Amino acid sequence: MDVKHIERQARLLLQGLQFAEAEILLRQALASGSGPIVLWSLLVQALRNQAKHAEARPLQEMLVDNLPGDYALRFDLAETCLALGDFDRGWREYQYRYNLAHTTRLERKVQRTRWDGRPIPGKTLLIHDEQGYGDTIQFLRMVPWAKARSGGQVILEINHELHSLAERMGGFDAITLRGQLPPRFDTYCEMMSLPMAMGLQLSDLPGRIPYLTPDPERVKYWSGVLAAHPRPRVALVWAGRPTHLNDANRSMSLEQLAPLAIDGVTYLSIQKGPTEHAALNPPAGMNLVSLSPQISSFEDTAAILSLVDLLISVDSSPVHLAGALGRPAWVMLPRLPDWRWLLERNDTPWYPSVRLFRQRNARDWSPVVAEMAAALRELVARIAAGTS
């Protein structure tokens, strides 16, 4: 077997998004049940990109057993386990997230032991955020749970952008901003290590919904702004943060949403970032109003989401904000979705108000948008009839 030749072929197929073809090639090369690690690793990539996580998992476990120091393999296994709903193994493996080349700089060095979920009466626990805004919004719900479980004092350290939303949520004893010197504490836990410490299971979700609330003053302001725009009002986000490692798969162009140009729908662009100006030239027939220049904070976004009938978005932080607010949102997911959305289901235990629309083939958004357009016509009809 010419391993180098097969490896080159497989990599070319993977780069060309020909995942099924890569799988066939690699399975043939590994038909004997043995072969070089590199080919097994490529087979895992081919399977995962087809959302064949159940088939990929035993191969990933074999790779981790043979290469325990390869933290990238361990992190991929964590994502597979979590996507399959195996939280026990998934959260354990997820602890390796800061051992990767691109994440080591993100790890916070804390000169205290990490909280392990046991009661600590009389002591103080520092919980700090760590990753993107969506991650923080998703796991904020666990801060009050940790307060109840620990029996101690809880300090929440959070980024500036989400500070006021978190402060209204409560469920902690003190709040401090990232970059400030926190009050004295005895033990700490990253927000996304809370699931491991507390043994989070799918059955524990979603907890209290909503757990975030909009600022009444911002709601009053945006009520005036939106009064001129008739219902149904649909907020729109078509691209995530460009620096996200999976952004090429999760983001799209506004033009790809042209089938959503439905009579009677008022679209409100809350898109932020390099592509927000696309809203100035919407697809033909789409009644789209850009709110982006007026949005200066998550407080604005939260207020808008509390006033619209629906959010339609790619996988982005506004989706988590809508879910945490208990507001309806439809999410367009790539063929290989982020682990938190699980597999082959159109709902999510994290957010009861969120509906999922999944790609069938990598980077092919057309069927997703068509399915969403049909569902939107049904929603518009229900609103017109006064039944929604």
ABEGO torsion letter per residue (X at the ends): XBAAAAAAAAAAAAAAGBAAAAAAAAAAAAAAGBEBAAAAAAAAAAAAAAGBAAAAAAAAAAAAAABAABAAAAAAAAAAAAAAGBAAAAAAAAAAAAABAAAAAABBBBBBBBBAGBBBBGBBBBBBBABBAAAAAAAAAAAAAAAAAAGBBBBBBBBAAAAAAAAAAEGBABBBBBGBBBBBBABBBBAAAAAAAAGBBAAAOAEBOBABBBBAAAAAAAAAAAAABBOBBBBBBABBBAABAAAAAABBBAAAAAAABBBGBBBBBABBEAAAAAAABBBBGBBBBBAAAABABAAAAAAAAAABABBBBBBBAAAAAAAAAGBBBBBBBBABBBAAAEBGBABBAABAABBBBBBABBGBAAAAAAAAAAAAAAAAAAAAAGAX
